Amino acid sequence: MADISSYFPSIPGKWVKYLAQIGLTAKGILYCLFGILMFMAAFELGSSINNIGRKKVFLFLEEMIIGRVLLGLEVIGLACYCIWKLIQAIKDTELKGTNIKGIINRLRYATNGASYGMLTLFAAQLVFETDRDNGSSSLRKTITTAMLQNPWGYWLVILAAITIALGGAYYVYQGLTGSYQQKIKEVFLKDNAERIMIKAGKAGYAARGIVWIIVGYLTLRAALNVRRGGIQNAFQFLESSFYGSYLLGGVAVGLICYSLFVFMQAKFQISR
């Protein structure tokens, strides 16, 4: 069987860089809007917590003036992000190697690209006016329900929940320890830019990790109790806890900081 990397001939580095920059910019916009909508929901500034979710960002874009154009551009950007992550995983552009640690990192790139691929498909459905009720959300619910009705599927959902939670814990670890800072320092930014990027990354990684941990917990609970988990329920969980609106608002600010971090990655780290 041919090596899968043979399907990706040598790609000029500048094109990989362009894909990365466009994709990261689209990702930053997504997290920025996501954080803004979450903050509005936390303090009842015109949005309902029951409607918050990553897909809400796309619906928000679509409802704006020239929203279809903006949404189309976001689809293109996220598609570039997915392709970039796939290239990272298959071509090993980050030189992670083929040992166990390298393979795990490359699988992480591929999984990340696949998850954003689902969001890209949902946004593309909105652009082409596909029936929302029959979109990826329904498909995901159908697959999850089918998996929970089978013994092997039940354990796969539990494994997925644990993996999500561990991924979130790793993000929090990166935020608290500053392990993400090494690549920033290698770029030799000006002091102000480096300081802003480090602080934005610290808050952003921690906030993103908290969301992932809660999603993992709710997914596990969904498997154990055959209930639905997900990002939307994660925000409901945050808001219903003690001082929930303030916790939700704090996570929202953290996600906005993460978007700033991603924008700076696109501008400084990828272009070096």
RODO-2510 file (C-alpha; in nm, 4 decimals, decimal comma):
residues 272
     n   res          X          Y          Z
     1     m     0,0000     0,0000     0,0000
     2     a     0,1387     0,3421    -0,0953
     3     d     0,2465     0,5820     0,1753
     4     i    -0,0331     0,8362     0,2279
     5     s     0,2235     1,1175     0,2120
     6     s     0,2754     1,0288    -0,1555
     7     y    -0,0617     1,1863    -0,2257
     8     f     0,0856     1,5190    -0,1118
     9     p     0,3763     1,6034    -0,3427
    10     s     0,6356     1,8530    -0,2363
    11     i     0,4505     2,1720    -0,1465
    12     p     0,6335     2,5070    -0,1655
    13     g     0,6976     2,6418     0,1816
    14     k     0,5440     2,9781     0,0976
    15     w     0,2088     2,8143     0,0161
    16     v     0,2099     2,6254     0,3459
    17     k     0,2827     2,9586     0,5145
    18     y    -0,0080     3,1270     0,3356
    19     l    -0,2434     2,8440     0,4315
    20     a    -0,1302     2,8733     0,7927
    21     q    -0,1709     3,2508     0,8062
    22     i    -0,5156     3,2496     0,6442
    23     g    -0,6277     2,9559     0,8572
    24     l    -0,5026     3,1026     1,1844
    25     t    -0,6677     3,4362     1,1056
    26     a    -1,0002     3,2587     1,0486
    27     k    -0,9536     3,0621     1,3712
    28     g    -0,8790     3,3844     1,5607
    29     i    -1,1953     3,5474     1,4260
    30     l    -1,3962     3,2411     1,5325
    31     y    -1,2637     3,2487     1,8899
    32     c    -1,3018     3,6271     1,9137
    33     l    -1,6683     3,6181     1,8104
    34     f    -1,7191     3,3131     2,0280
    35     g    -1,5804     3,4934     2,3329
    36     i    -1,7854     3,8075     2,2619
    37     l    -2,1097     3,6105     2,2291
    38     m    -2,0298     3,4158     2,5455
    39     f    -1,9607     3,7382     2,7373
    40     m    -2,2902     3,8835     2,6148
    41     a    -2,4700     3,5692     2,7256
    42     a    -2,3021     3,5709     3,0675
    43     f    -2,4312     3,9183     3,1504
    44     e    -2,7546     3,9040     2,9455
    45     l    -2,6400     4,1629     2,6928
    46     g    -2,8762     4,0566     2,4180
    47     s    -2,7998     3,6859     2,3840
    48     s    -2,9270     3,3729     2,5531
    49     i    -2,6955     3,1201     2,7142
    50     n    -2,9129     2,8412     2,5754
    51     n    -2,8116     2,9369     2,2216
    52     i    -2,4369     2,9691     2,2717
    53     g    -2,2169     2,7271     2,0845
    54     r    -1,9536     2,7404     1,8134
    55     k    -2,2238     2,7132     1,5474
    56     k    -2,3907     3,0248     1,6938
    57     v    -2,0908     3,2233     1,5702
    58     f    -2,1664     3,1216     1,2133
    59     l    -2,5353     3,2022     1,2530
    60     f    -2,4338     3,5409     1,3939
    61     l    -2,2122     3,6060     1,0915
    62     e    -2,4857     3,5015     0,8518
    63     e    -2,7365     3,7443     1,0067
    64     m    -2,5064     4,0457     0,9659
    65     i    -2,5180     4,2816     0,6687
    66     i    -2,3235     4,1129     0,3837
    67     g    -2,3139     3,8212     0,6295
    68     r    -2,3151     3,5605     0,3538
    69     v    -1,9945     3,7102     0,2138
    70     l    -1,8286     3,7207     0,5563
    71     l    -1,9390     3,3661     0,6295
    72     g    -1,8044     3,2513     0,2936
    73     l    -1,4669     3,4077     0,3716
    74     e    -1,4659     3,2363     0,7117
    75     v    -1,5376     2,9035     0,5398
    76     i    -1,2416     2,9554     0,3050
    77     g    -1,0185     3,0507     0,5978
    78     l    -1,1153     2,7504     0,8095
    79     a    -1,0732     2,5218     0,5074
    80     c    -0,7167     2,6561     0,4756
    81     y    -0,6640     2,5804     0,8455
    82     c    -0,7839     2,2216     0,7989
    83     i    -0,5557     2,1676     0,4970
    84     w    -0,2602     2,3162     0,6874
    85     k    -0,3173     2,0810     0,9812
    86     l    -0,3444     1,7853     0,7460
    87     i    -0,0156     1,8826     0,5807
    88     q     0,1449     1,9161     0,9259
    89     a     0,0285     1,5668     1,0170
    90     i     0,1173     1,3892     0,6915
    91     k     0,4262     1,5758     0,5694
    92     d     0,5621     1,6362     0,9222
    93     t     0,6416     2,0006     0,8493
    94     e     0,7129     2,0567     1,2210
    95     l     0,9720     1,7742     1,2207
    96     k     0,8060     1,5807     1,5019
    97     g     0,9491     1,2529     1,3742
    98     t     0,8127     0,8992     1,3716
    99     n     0,8711     0,8007     1,7331
   100     i     0,5757     0,7607     1,9692
   101     k     0,5793     1,1237     2,0827
   102     g     0,6063     1,2474     1,7239
   103     i     0,3216     1,0280     1,6032
   104     i     0,1001     1,1461     1,8906
   105     n     0,1706     1,5088     1,7990
   106     r     0,0976     1,4433     1,4320
   107     l    -0,2272     1,2643     1,5214
   108     r    -0,3160     1,5696     1,7310
   109     y    -0,2693     1,7908     1,4248
   110     a    -0,4910     1,5610     1,2180
   111     t    -0,7618     1,5466     1,4860
   112     n    -0,7542     1,9227     1,5228
   113     g    -0,7946     1,9654     1,1486
   114     a    -1,0816     1,7153     1,1414
   115     s    -1,2707     1,8916     1,4218
   116     y    -1,2444     2,2256     1,2417
   117     g    -1,3457     2,0453     0,9253
   118     m    -1,6823     1,9681     1,0871
   119     l    -1,7287     2,3378     1,1662
   120     t    -1,6267     2,4294     0,8118
   121     l    -1,8903     2,1939     0,6700
   122     f    -2,1570     2,3431     0,8958
   123     a    -2,0652     2,6980     0,7888
   124     a    -2,0610     2,5917     0,4229
   125     q    -2,4132     2,4525     0,4661
   126     l    -2,5260     2,7956     0,5840
   127     v    -2,3614     2,9633     0,2864
   128     f    -2,5449     2,7354     0,0439
   129     e    -2,8692     2,7468     0,2470
   130     t    -2,8706     2,3796     0,3376
   131     d    -3,1437     2,2948     0,5888
   132     r    -2,9932     2,3677     0,9292
   133     d    -3,2022     2,1086     1,1060
   134     n    -3,0464     1,8363     0,8931
   135     g    -2,6906     1,9626     0,9304
   136     s    -2,3866     1,8388     1,1141
   137     s    -2,5467     1,8893     1,4548
   138     s    -2,8181     1,6330     1,3766
   139     l    -2,5614     1,4019     1,2222
   140     r    -2,3444     1,4229     1,5322
   141     k    -2,6421     1,3538     1,7589
   142     t    -2,7424     1,0549     1,5434
   143     i    -2,3909     0,9102     1,5480
   144     t    -2,3537     0,9647     1,9239
   145     t    -2,6918     0,8043     1,9959
   146     a    -2,6081     0,5071     1,7716
   147     m    -2,2699     0,4655     1,9418
   148     l    -2,4249     0,4711     2,2890
   149     q    -2,6663     0,1961     2,1851
   150     n    -2,3743    -0,0394     2,1181
   151     p    -2,1323    -0,1761     2,3824
   152     w    -1,8229    -0,0896     2,1765
   153     g    -1,9622     0,2557     2,0973
   154     y    -2,0304     0,3184     2,4646
   155     w    -1,6634     0,2603     2,5479
   156     l    -1,5494     0,4717     2,2522
   157     v    -1,7564     0,7661     2,3812
   158     i    -1,6013     0,7217     2,7262
   159     l    -1,2534     0,7096     2,5697
   160     a    -1,3325     1,0246     2,3690
   161     a    -1,4538     1,1995     2,6857
   162     i    -1,1349     1,1136     2,8730
   163     t    -0,9208     1,2226     2,5765
   164     i    -1,1027     1,5579     2,5548
   165     a    -1,0622     1,6175     2,9288
   166     l    -0,6917     1,5260     2,9180
   167     g    -0,6469     1,7591     2,6217
   168     g    -0,8084     2,0364     2,8250
   169     a    -0,5836     1,9611     3,1229
   170     y    -0,2828     1,9852     2,8901
   171     y    -0,3975     2,3279     2,7663
   172     v    -0,4353     2,4477     3,1262
   173     y    -0,0890     2,3058     3,2032
   174     q     0,0564     2,4965     2,9080
   175     g    -0,1118     2,8162     3,0250
   176     l     0,0066     2,7830     3,3845
   177     t     0,3620     2,6680     3,3131
   178     g     0,4184     2,8815     3,0040
   179     s     0,5526     2,5864     2,8028
   180     y     0,4087     2,7491     2,4893
   181     q     0,6460     3,0435     2,5334
   182     q     0,9522     2,8726     2,3849
   183     k     0,8346     2,9129     2,0248
   184     i     0,7451     3,2773     2,0967
   185     k     1,0947     3,3514     2,2258
   186     e     1,2499     3,1886     1,9181
   187     v     1,0886     3,4567     1,6989
   188     f     1,2751     3,7385     1,8799
   189     l     0,9821     3,9799     1,8899
   190     k     1,0034     4,3289     2,0319
   191     d     0,9561     4,3369     2,4086
   192     n     0,6018     4,4782     2,3998
   193     a     0,4793     4,2325     2,1341
   194     e     0,6367     3,9356     2,3120
   195     r     0,4906     4,0400     2,6478
   196     i     0,1402     4,0816     2,5018
   197     m     0,1583     3,7482     2,3219
   198     i     0,2745     3,5638     2,6341
   199     k     0,0014     3,7142     2,8525
   200     a    -0,2675     3,6527     2,5900
   201     g    -0,1475     3,2945     2,5527
   202     k    -0,1517     3,2322     2,9284
   203     a    -0,5132     3,3457     2,9644
   204     g    -0,6175     3,1882     2,6344
   205     y    -0,4704     2,8440     2,6927
   206     a    -0,6192     2,8301     3,0433
   207     a    -0,9664     2,9347     2,9230
   208     r    -0,9605     2,6927     2,6300
   209     g    -0,8473     2,4143     2,8621
   210     i    -1,1295     2,4819     3,1088
   211     v    -1,3862     2,4544     2,8287
   212     w    -1,2346     2,1276     2,7069
   213     i    -1,2282     1,9769     3,0572
   214     i    -1,5946     2,0602     3,1117
   215     v    -1,6884     1,9260     2,7666
   216     g    -1,5008     1,6049     2,8515
   217     y    -1,6807     1,5759     3,1838
   218     l    -2,0214     1,6349     3,0256
   219     t    -1,9465     1,3874     2,7462
   220     l    -1,8542     1,1273     3,0069
   221     r    -2,1718     1,2018     3,1969
   222     a    -2,3648     1,1756     2,8711
   223     a    -2,2228     0,8277     2,8181
   224     l    -2,2904     0,7152     3,1741
   225     n    -2,6405     0,8632     3,1881
   226     v    -2,7187     0,8560     2,8137
   227     r    -2,7600     1,2341     2,8119
   228     r    -2,6297     1,4849     2,5656
   229     g    -2,3048     1,6668     2,6363
   230     g    -2,1314     1,9305     2,4292
   231     i    -1,9905     2,2813     2,4277
   232     q    -2,3317     2,4458     2,4631
   233     n    -2,4003     2,2392     2,7771
   234     a    -2,0521     2,3228     2,9048
   235     f    -2,1459     2,6914     2,9119
   236     q    -2,4753     2,6099     3,0823
   237     f    -2,2747     2,4137     3,3388
   238     l    -2,0459     2,7119     3,3995
   239     e    -2,3323     2,9574     3,4358
   240     s    -2,5278     2,7333     3,6752
   241     s    -2,2312     2,7021     3,9119
   242     f    -2,1626     2,9399     4,2011
   243     y    -2,0993     3,2913     4,0626
   244     g    -2,1629     3,1290     3,7246
   245     s    -2,2022     3,4484     3,5208
   246     y    -1,8660     3,5760     3,6415
   247     l    -1,6965     3,2432     3,5705
   248     l    -1,8512     3,2361     3,2241
   249     g    -1,7490     3,5973     3,1670
   250     g    -1,3939     3,5155     3,2755
   251     v    -1,3722     3,2227     3,0346
   252     a    -1,5143     3,4476     2,7604
   253     v    -1,2400     3,7061     2,8190
   254     g    -0,9868     3,4237     2,8158
   255     l    -1,1110     3,3043     2,4770
   256     i    -1,0872     3,6587     2,3406
   257     c    -0,7286     3,6680     2,4680
   258     y    -0,6699     3,3368     2,2917
   259     s    -0,7956     3,4905     1,9671
   260     l    -0,5405     3,7714     2,0098
   261     f    -0,2711     3,5085     2,0662
   262     v    -0,3756     3,3273     1,7461
   263     f    -0,3746     3,6534     1,5462
   264     m    -0,0211     3,7236     1,6679
   265     q     0,0820     3,3685     1,5770
   266     a    -0,0369     3,4322     1,2224
   267     k     0,1500     3,7616     1,2018
   268     f     0,4791     3,6785     1,3746
   269     q     0,5421     3,3062     1,4204
   270     i     0,4289     3,1744     1,0817
   271     s     0,5906     3,4516     0,8776
   272     r     0,9359     3,4080     1,0292
***
